[in-house]
């Protein structure tokens, strides 16, 4: 563990270097302005302060008890104090003002920085940070008033707020009336019940971001209340996350309901969470002991791979320094779950991974199939322009004889005239709910996905309405090379072709697949209104008129390096 802690410390030092370089000394402007956007914002300074406090208090850091750093931290806290609203709120100025949730997220880092300064300076017997600690306390006390009285937008906000309320009640316990008020408000949130299902999913299904935010809040709530049930939510989510790691070790995010959807990131932000739970599971008679081995292996893989890639370590030095067991932990294994076949029934997601490839099947999504071999991702959609609908979005998913069956129906709908003249001729003021609707045709679509040794067989069949120009879209990386016995094509993002017959080989990076056979009954590229953009990928189209049945395969091939 020592070499990984050294890596985390060195990364913290690099972040502190940036912190010192971005300090603003022009007194006509705020003293600190390390912002990620074009507007002044306190949050980046607050988050950086936790890292700076860790480096200042860490004997292995080259900024240990550095006077210049201490001065910069004082200036940064002065800036935070000026940016804080009179009601205690800390804005997220891109969209959230007077926001209890964003203030709570800032409180999380503020209390971490304060606890580090208080603990390490108390242990050293010196009092160099007393003035800085007072600034922390002043900002946090004002913030708690806003957090207690404010509201939220999204499910995860509730738990960030709850964690801050409970932490604040403990920090200012001597003010009994205020602490009681904070705990009562936290109790109202907790009374709603945590939105974690038995599979470990939270409501937002945000594998790339908000899962980690909620887990962090569960840790804090557990530490303040001593109720291990909150650790259970985090443990189940972290177990679930192991089935959302793709073959290239990035996180599958396509089922997220938030802004991380479609973003491929490594699991670095989960490192300290796996380590935290590995420590908890290691304790005698822990109810989470069954997770210990897999969490140990995951934490070790995340931090070792991060170091070997040459990336900055996860920004978690302040967390390790506040949890002695995490700093002393010794890894026993290494690696993610190598093969799995997991069904998440509530969210309608199938996740499969084997030594050659992985794939995901999603209910109620236009991109209903994702396939990946090595670092080469692909997806499949079916374009169906009928009325206001543009895509096949399967609302039914089931397994039958080892195959996955997805189904949906489209209706061709038309408004009919009112039986009685409406009260107005203004279209926008008419009550169109009172109109009768004519459904004059329907089209049923079924996709069947069968796993084979070297890939997938996909069968698509439509019945009912005839003459619809259906587009099976296989989306491959925009920098791919496509070839067969007749062509060699350098693909480009946003481009497309119709594969009229035969097979095409697609090469990208260290991977290659074959797709086909093709079919090209038409060249319709989609409706001009409401069509989703495939701008970031290259699209191979297999085009048919309904009704039809077409079967094609995606097969993993050896590339030039002999994969």
TALIN-V363743 format. One record per pair of residues at least 24 apart in sequence whose ideal C-beta (glycine too) atoms are under 10 Angstrom apart, sorted by the first residue. I is the first residue (numbers start at 1). GAP is how many residues later the second one is. Records with the same first field share a line. If there is no record, write none. Layout:
BEGIN
I = GAP + GAP
END
This chain:
BEGIN
1 = 274 + 299 + 302 + 319 + 325 + 326 + 327 + 328 + 329 + 330
2 = 58 + 325 + 326 + 328
3 = 300 + 301 + 304
4 = 267 + 271 + 295 + 296 + 298 + 299 + 300 + 302 + 303 + 309 + 316 + 325 + 327
5 = 53 + 55 + 298 + 308 + 312 + 315 + 316 + 321 + 322 + 323 + 324
6 = 54 + 301 + 307
7 = 296 + 297 + 299 + 300 + 304 + 305 + 306 + 307
8 = 46 + 50 + 52 + 263 + 264 + 295 + 298 + 299 + 304 + 305 + 306 + 307 + 308 + 309 + 311 + 312 + 313 + 319
9 = 45 + 46 + 49 + 50 + 51 + 52 + 53 + 54 + 55 + 304 + 308 + 311 + 312
10 = 50 + 51 + 52 + 297 + 302 + 303 + 307
11 = 40 + 295 + 296 + 300 + 301 + 302 + 303 + 304 + 305 + 306
12 = 38 + 39 + 40 + 42 + 43 + 46 + 48 + 49 + 51 + 300 + 301 + 303 + 304 + 305 + 306 + 309
13 = 38 + 42 + 45 + 47 + 48 + 49 + 50 + 304
14 = 37 + 41 + 298 + 299
15 = 32 + 33 + 36 + 37 + 39 + 40 + 297 + 298 + 300 + 302
16 = 32 + 35 + 36 + 37 + 38 + 39 + 40 + 45 + 46 + 47 + 50 + 53 + 56 + 57
17 = 38 + 45 + 46
18 = 30 + 33
19 = 25 + 26 + 29 + 30 + 32 + 33 + 36 + 44 + 50 + 53 + 54 + 57
20 = 32 + 43 + 46 + 48 + 49 + 51 + 52
22 = 26 + 50 + 54
23 = 45 + 48 + 49 + 52 + 53 + 56
24 = 51 + 55
25 = 50
29 = 50
30 = 45 + 46 + 48 + 49 + 50 + 52 + 53
31 = 41 + 43 + 44 + 45 + 46 + 47 + 48 + 49 + 51
32 = 40 + 41 + 43 + 44 + 45 + 46 + 47 + 48 + 50 + 51
33 = 43 + 46
34 = 42 + 45
35 = 58
36 = 58
37 = 56 + 57
38 = 55 + 56
39 = 52 + 54 + 55
40 = 39 + 42 + 43 + 51 + 53
41 = 42 + 49 + 50 + 51 + 52 + 53 + 61
42 = 34 + 35 + 37 + 38 + 39 + 40 + 41 + 42 + 48 + 49 + 50 + 51 + 60 + 61 + 64 + 97
43 = 37 + 40 + 47 + 48 + 49 + 50 + 59 + 60 + 62 + 63 + 66
44 = 32
45 = 28 + 30 + 31 + 32 + 34 + 35 + 38 + 61 + 64
46 = 30 + 31 + 33 + 34 + 37 + 38 + 44 + 59 + 60 + 61 + 62 + 63 + 64 + 66 + 67 + 93
47 = 58 + 59 + 61 + 62 + 63 + 65 + 66 + 268
48 = 24 + 25 + 28 + 61 + 65 + 267
49 = 24 + 27 + 28 + 31 + 57 + 60 + 61 + 63 + 64 + 65 + 68 + 83 + 87 + 269
50 = 58 + 59 + 60 + 61 + 62 + 63 + 64 + 65 + 66 + 265 + 266 + 267 + 268 + 269
51 = 58 + 61 + 62 + 264 + 265 + 266 + 267
52 = 24 + 61 + 64 + 266
53 = 56 + 57 + 59 + 60 + 61 + 62 + 63 + 64 + 67 + 76 + 79 + 83 + 264 + 265 + 268
54 = 58 + 59 + 62 + 63 + 66 + 261 + 262 + 263 + 264 + 265 + 266 + 267 + 268
55 = 61 + 262 + 263 + 266
56 = 57 + 60 + 61 + 64 + 65 + 72 + 73 + 76
57 = 56 + 59 + 60 + 61 + 62 + 63 + 64 + 66 + 67 + 72 + 260 + 261 + 264
58 = 58 + 62 + 259 + 260 + 262 + 263
59 = 61 + 65
60 = 257
61 = 256
64 = 56
65 = 55 + 56 + 59 + 61 + 63 + 64
67 = 61
70 = 47 + 58 + 59 + 61 + 62
71 = 61
73 = 40 + 44 + 56 + 59 + 62 + 63
74 = 55 + 57 + 58 + 61
76 = 56 + 59
77 = 33 + 36 + 54 + 55 + 56 + 57 + 58 + 59 + 61 + 62
78 = 57
80 = 26 + 30 + 55 + 56 + 58 + 59 + 63
81 = 54 + 55 + 57 + 58 + 61
83 = 56
84 = 54 + 55 + 58 + 59 + 62
85 = 57 + 58 + 61
86 = 56 + 60
87 = 55 + 56 + 58 + 59 + 62 + 63
88 = 51 + 52 + 53 + 54 + 55 + 56 + 57 + 58 + 59 + 60 + 61 + 62
89 = 53 + 54 + 56 + 57 + 58 + 60 + 61
90 = 49 + 52 + 53 + 56 + 57
95 = 58
96 = 56 + 57 + 61
98 = 48 + 51 + 52 + 53
99 = 47 + 48 + 51 + 52 + 53 + 54 + 58
100 = 43 + 45 + 46 + 47 + 48 + 49 + 50 + 51 + 52 + 53 + 57 + 60 + 61 + 64 + 65 + 85
101 = 46 + 49 + 50 + 51 + 52 + 53 + 55 + 56 + 57 + 58 + 59 + 60 + 63
102 = 44 + 45 + 48 + 50 + 51 + 55 + 58
103 = 37 + 39 + 40 + 41 + 42 + 43 + 44 + 47 + 57 + 58 + 61
104 = 39 + 40 + 42 + 43 + 44 + 46 + 48 + 53 + 54 + 55 + 56 + 57 + 58 + 59 + 60 + 61 + 63 + 64 + 113
105 = 51 + 52 + 55 + 56 + 58 + 59 + 108 + 111 + 112
106 = 33 + 34 + 37 + 41 + 54 + 58
107 = 32 + 33 + 36 + 37 + 39 + 40 + 53 + 54 + 56 + 57 + 58 + 60 + 61 + 64
108 = 52 + 55 + 56 + 59 + 105 + 108 + 109 + 112
109 = 206 + 209
110 = 26 + 27 + 29 + 30 + 33 + 54 + 57 + 61
111 = 25 + 29 + 32 + 52 + 53 + 56 + 57 + 59 + 60 + 109 + 211
112 = 55 + 108 + 206 + 207 + 209 + 210
113 = 205
114 = 25 + 26 + 57
115 = 52 + 56 + 203 + 206 + 207
116 = 201 + 202 + 203 + 205 + 206
118 = 53
119 = 202 + 203
120 = 201 + 202
136 = 35
137 = 34 + 35
140 = 24 + 27 + 28 + 31 + 32
141 = 27 + 30 + 31 + 34 + 37
143 = 25
144 = 24 + 25 + 27 + 28 + 31 + 34 + 35 + 37 + 38 + 41
145 = 33 + 36 + 37
147 = 35 + 38 + 39
148 = 30 + 33 + 34 + 36 + 37 + 38
149 = 32 + 36
150 = 35
152 = 37
154 = 49 + 50 + 52 + 56 + 59 + 103 + 104
155 = 37 + 39 + 40 + 47 + 48 + 49 + 51 + 55 + 59 + 102
156 = 39 + 46 + 47 + 48 + 50 + 53 + 54 + 55 + 56 + 57 + 58 + 60 + 61 + 102
157 = 32 + 53 + 56 + 57 + 60
158 = 28 + 30 + 31 + 32 + 34 + 36 + 37 + 56 + 59
159 = 30 + 31 + 35 + 36 + 37 + 43 + 51 + 54 + 55 + 56 + 57 + 58 + 59 + 61 + 62 + 71 + 74
160 = 50 + 53 + 54 + 56 + 57 + 60
161 = 24 + 25 + 28 + 56
162 = 24 + 25 + 26 + 27 + 28 + 30 + 32 + 55 + 56 + 58 + 59 + 62 + 63 + 68
163 = 26 + 51 + 53 + 54 + 55 + 56 + 57 + 58 + 59 + 60 + 61 + 67
164 = 53 + 56
165 = 24 + 25 + 56 + 59
166 = 24 + 51 + 54 + 55 + 56 + 57 + 58 + 59
167 = 53 + 54 + 56 + 57
168 = 56
169 = 55
170 = 53 + 54 + 55
171 = 53
183 = 41 + 42
186 = 35 + 38 + 39
189 = 32
190 = 31 + 35 + 37 + 40
194 = 24 + 27 + 35 + 36 + 38 + 39 + 40
195 = 38
196 = 34 + 36 + 37 + 38 + 39 + 40 + 41 + 44
197 = 36 + 39 + 40 + 43 + 147 + 148 + 149 + 150
198 = 38 + 42 + 147 + 148
199 = 37 + 38 + 40 + 41 + 44 + 143 + 144 + 145 + 146 + 147 + 148 + 150
200 = 32 + 33 + 34 + 35 + 36 + 37 + 38 + 39 + 40 + 41 + 42 + 43 + 44 + 144
201 = 35 + 36 + 39 + 40 + 43 + 54 + 143 + 145 + 146 + 148
202 = 31 + 34 + 35 + 38
203 = 54
204 = 52 + 53 + 54 + 56
205 = 39 + 48 + 49 + 50 + 51 + 52 + 53 + 55 + 56 + 139 + 141 + 142 + 144
206 = 47 + 49 + 50 + 51 + 52 + 53 + 54 + 55
207 = 30 + 33 + 34 + 36 + 37 + 38 + 44 + 45 + 46 + 47 + 48 + 49 + 51 + 53 + 54 + 56 + 58 + 60 + 63
208 = 36 + 42 + 43 + 44 + 45 + 46 + 48 + 50 + 51 + 52 + 53 + 54 + 55 + 56 + 57 + 59 + 61
209 = 42 + 44 + 47 + 49 + 50 + 51 + 52 + 54 + 56 + 60
210 = 46 + 47 + 48 + 49 + 50
211 = 26 + 27 + 29 + 30 + 33 + 40 + 45 + 49 + 58 + 59 + 62
212 = 25 + 26 + 29 + 55 + 56 + 57 + 58 + 59 + 60 + 61
213 = 56
215 = 26 + 54 + 55 + 57 + 58 + 59 + 61 + 62
216 = 53 + 56 + 57 + 60 + 103
218 = 55
219 = 53 + 54 + 57 + 58 + 61 + 100 + 104
222 = 58
223 = 99 + 100
228 = 52 + 58 + 59 + 60
229 = 58
231 = 45 + 46 + 49 + 50 + 55 + 56 + 57
232 = 55 + 56
234 = 39 + 42 + 43 + 46 + 54
235 = 38 + 42 + 45 + 46 + 51 + 52 + 53 + 55 + 56 + 60
236 = 52 + 55
237 = 33 + 36 + 40
238 = 29 + 32 + 35 + 36 + 38 + 39 + 40 + 50 + 53 + 56 + 57 + 60 + 61
239 = 38 + 49 + 51 + 52 + 55 + 56 + 59 + 98
240 = 102 + 104 + 111
241 = 26 + 29 + 32 + 33 + 57 + 95
242 = 25 + 28 + 32 + 49 + 52 + 53 + 55 + 56 + 94 + 95 + 98 + 100 + 109
243 = 93 + 94 + 97 + 98 + 99 + 100 + 101 + 106 + 108 + 109 + 110
244 = 98 + 100 + 105 + 107 + 109 + 116
245 = 25 + 53 + 56 + 91 + 92 + 95 + 106 + 108 + 113
246 = 90 + 105 + 107 + 111 + 112 + 113 + 114 + 124 + 126 + 128 + 129 + 131
247 = 91 + 106 + 107 + 108 + 109 + 110 + 111 + 112 + 125 + 126 + 127 + 128 + 129 + 130 + 264
248 = 110 + 124 + 125 + 126 + 127 + 128 + 129 + 261 + 262 + 263
249 = 52 + 53 + 56 + 60 + 86 + 87 + 126
250 = 122 + 125 + 127
252 = 97 + 99 + 101 + 106 + 108 + 110 + 118 + 120 + 125
254 = 95 + 106 + 108 + 111 + 113 + 114 + 116 + 123 + 125
255 = 89 + 92 + 93 + 94 + 96 + 105 + 107 + 108 + 109 + 110 + 115
257 = 90
262 = 105 + 115 + 117 + 274
264 = 108 + 111 + 113
266 = 36 + 39 + 40 + 43 + 45 + 48
267 = 31 + 32 + 34 + 35 + 38 + 39 + 47 + 69
268 = 34 + 35 + 37 + 38 + 41 + 43 + 44 + 45 + 46 + 47 + 48
269 = 33 + 45 + 46 + 47
270 = 25 + 28 + 29 + 32 + 44
271 = 27 + 28 + 29 + 30 + 31 + 32 + 34 + 35 + 42 + 43 + 45 + 48
272 = 27 + 30 + 31 + 42 + 43 + 44 + 45 + 46 + 47 + 48 + 51 + 54
273 = 25 + 26 + 29 + 41 + 43 + 46
274 = 24 + 25 + 26 + 27 + 28 + 29
275 = 24 + 25 + 27 + 28 + 39 + 41 + 44 + 45 + 48 + 50 + 51 + 52 + 54 + 56
276 = 40 + 43 + 44 + 47 + 49 + 50 + 53
278 = 47 + 48 + 51 + 53 + 54 + 55
279 = 44 + 45 + 46 + 47 + 48 + 49 + 50
280 = 45 + 46
282 = 43 + 47 + 48 + 50
283 = 42
292 = 40 + 41
293 = 39 + 40
294 = 39 + 41 + 42 + 43
295 = 38
296 = 33 + 34 + 35 + 36 + 37 + 38
297 = 34 + 35 + 36 + 37 + 38 + 39 + 40
298 = 35 + 36 + 37 + 38 + 39
299 = 27 + 30 + 32 + 34 + 35
300 = 29 + 30 + 31 + 32 + 33 + 34 + 35
301 = 30 + 32 + 33 + 34 + 35
302 = 32 + 34
303 = 28
304 = 27 + 30 + 31
305 = 29 + 30 + 31
341 = 110
343 = 54 + 56 + 61
345 = 52
348 = 46 + 47 + 48 + 49 + 58
349 = 48
350 = 47 + 49 + 54 + 56 + 99
352 = 52 + 97 + 99 + 104
354 = 97 + 99
356 = 97 + 98 + 99 + 200 + 207
357 = 94 + 97 + 98 + 99 + 154 + 156 + 197 + 198 + 199
359 = 45 + 90 + 92 + 96 + 97 + 195
361 = 33 + 36 + 38 + 43 + 44 + 45 + 86 + 88 + 95
362 = 31 + 32 + 35 + 44
363 = 30 + 31 + 32 + 33 + 34 + 35 + 43 + 45
364 = 29 + 30 + 31 + 32 + 33 + 42 + 44
365 = 26 + 27 + 28 + 29 + 41
366 = 24 + 25 + 26 + 27 + 28 + 107 + 166
367 = 24 + 26 + 106 + 108 + 165 + 167
368 = 24 + 25 + 26 + 29 + 36 + 38 + 40 + 79 + 81
369 = 25 + 35 + 37 + 78 + 80 + 87 + 89 + 105 + 185
370 = 105
371 = 78 + 84 + 85 + 87 + 103 + 105 + 142 + 183 + 185
372 = 139 + 141
373 = 81 + 82 + 135 + 136 + 137 + 138 + 139 + 140 + 181 + 182 + 183 + 184 + 186 + 190
374 = 134 + 135 + 136 + 137 + 138 + 139 + 182 + 185 + 189
375 = 102 + 133 + 134 + 135 + 136
376 = 100 + 101 + 104 + 130 + 131 + 132 + 133 + 134 + 135 + 136 + 137 + 180 + 183
377 = 98 + 99 + 100 + 131 + 134 + 160
378 = 96 + 97 + 98 + 99 + 102 + 128 + 130 + 133 + 135 + 137 + 159 + 162 + 176
379 = 94 + 95 + 96 + 97 + 155 + 158 + 160
380 = 67 + 69 + 76 + 78 + 80 + 92 + 93 + 94 + 95 + 135 + 160 + 162 + 172 + 174
381 = 90 + 91 + 92 + 93 + 94 + 151 + 153 + 158
382 = 24 + 26 + 63 + 65 + 76 + 78 + 80 + 88 + 89 + 90 + 91 + 160
383 = 85 + 86 + 87 + 88 + 89 + 90 + 141 + 142 + 143 + 144 + 148 + 149 + 156 + 158 + 160
384 = 24 + 26 + 59 + 61 + 78 + 81 + 84 + 85 + 86 + 87 + 142 + 143 + 162
385 = 25 + 83 + 84 + 85 + 86 + 139 + 141 + 142 + 143 + 144 + 145 + 146
386 = 24 + 25 + 26 + 27 + 55 + 56 + 57 + 79 + 82 + 84 + 141 + 160
387 = 24 + 25 + 26 + 27 + 52 + 54
388 = 25 + 139 + 141 + 142
389 = 24 + 54 + 138 + 141
390 = 136 + 137 + 139 + 140 + 141 + 142
391 = 54 + 80 + 82 + 135 + 139 + 140 + 141
392 = 51 + 53 + 54 + 55 + 68 + 70 + 78 + 80
393 = 52
394 = 51 + 52 + 53
396 = 50
397 = 50
399 = 50
400 = 48
401 = 47 + 49
402 = 48 + 49
403 = 45 + 46 + 47 + 48 + 54 + 56
404 = 43 + 44 + 45 + 46 + 47 + 52 + 54
405 = 41 + 42 + 43 + 44 + 54
406 = 39 + 40 + 41 + 42 + 43 + 54
407 = 37 + 38 + 39 + 40 + 41 + 54
408 = 35 + 36 + 37 + 38 + 39
409 = 33 + 34 + 35 + 36 + 37 + 54 + 55
410 = 31 + 32 + 33 + 34 + 35 + 52 + 54 + 55 + 58 + 136
411 = 26 + 28 + 29 + 30 + 31 + 32 + 53 + 54
412 = 26 + 27 + 28 + 29 + 30 + 31 + 52 + 53 + 56
413 = 24 + 25 + 26 + 27 + 28
414 = 24 + 25 + 26
440 = 25
441 = 24 + 25 + 26 + 27
443 = 24 + 25 + 27 + 103 + 104
444 = 102 + 103
445 = 25 + 101 + 102
446 = 103
447 = 25
448 = 103
449 = 105
450 = 101 + 103
452 = 101 + 102 + 103 + 104
453 = 102 + 103
454 = 59 + 60 + 99 + 100 + 101 + 102 + 103
455 = 58 + 59 + 60 + 98 + 99 + 100 + 101 + 102
456 = 57 + 96 + 97 + 98 + 99 + 100
457 = 94 + 95 + 96 + 97 + 98
458 = 57 + 84 + 92 + 93 + 94 + 95 + 96
459 = 90 + 91 + 92 + 93 + 94
460 = 82 + 84 + 88 + 89 + 90 + 91 + 92
461 = 85 + 86 + 87 + 88 + 89 + 90
462 = 82 + 83 + 84 + 85 + 86 + 87 + 88
463 = 83 + 84 + 85 + 86
464 = 82 + 83
465 = 81 + 82
466 = 79 + 80 + 81 + 82
467 = 78 + 79 + 80
468 = 56 + 76 + 77 + 78 + 79 + 80
469 = 52 + 53 + 54 + 55 + 56 + 57 + 58 + 74 + 75 + 76 + 77
470 = 51 + 52 + 54 + 72 + 73 + 74 + 75 + 76 + 77 + 78 + 80
471 = 25 + 27 + 51 + 52 + 53 + 54 + 55 + 60 + 68 + 70 + 71 + 72 + 73
472 = 27 + 46 + 47 + 68 + 69 + 70 + 71 + 72 + 76 + 78 + 80
473 = 52 + 53 + 59 + 61 + 64 + 66 + 67 + 68 + 69 + 70
474 = 25 + 30 + 32 + 39 + 41 + 42 + 44 + 63 + 64 + 65 + 66 + 67 + 68 + 78 + 80
475 = 59 + 61 + 62 + 63 + 64 + 65
476 = 28 + 30 + 31 + 32 + 37 + 39 + 61 + 62 + 63 + 64 + 78
477 = 29 + 30 + 31 + 32 + 34 + 59 + 60 + 61
478 = 30 + 56 + 57 + 58 + 59 + 60 + 61
479 = 28 + 29 + 30 + 58 + 59
480 = 24 + 25 + 26 + 27 + 28 + 29 + 31 + 32 + 33 + 57 + 58 + 60
481 = 24 + 25 + 26 + 27 + 31
482 = 24 + 25 + 26 + 33 + 56 + 58
483 = 24 + 29
484 = 30 + 32 + 34
489 = 49
490 = 48
491 = 46 + 47 + 48 + 49
492 = 46
493 = 41 + 42 + 43 + 44 + 45
494 = 39 + 40 + 41 + 42 + 43 + 44 + 45
495 = 39 + 40 + 42 + 43 + 44 + 45
496 = 27 + 29 + 30 + 38 + 41 + 42 + 43 + 44 + 45
497 = 26 + 41 + 42 + 43 + 44
498 = 24 + 25 + 26 + 27 + 41 + 42 + 43 + 44 + 45
499 = 41 + 42 + 43 + 44 + 53
500 = 41 + 42 + 43
501 = 41
503 = 49 + 50 + 52
504 = 36
505 = 50 + 52 + 54
506 = 32 + 34 + 48 + 51
507 = 50 + 52 + 53
508 = 30 + 51
509 = 50 + 54
510 = 49 + 50 + 51 + 53
511 = 45 + 46 + 47 + 48 + 50 + 52
512 = 43 + 44 + 45 + 46 + 47 + 48 + 49 + 51
513 = 40 + 41 + 42 + 43 + 44 + 46
514 = 39 + 40 + 41 + 42 + 43
515 = 25 + 27 + 37 + 38 + 39 + 40
516 = 24 + 26 + 36 + 37 + 38 + 39
517 = 25 + 33 + 34 + 35 + 36
518 = 24 + 25 + 32 + 34
519 = 24 + 25 + 29 + 31 + 32 + 33
520 = 24
521 = 24 + 27 + 29
END
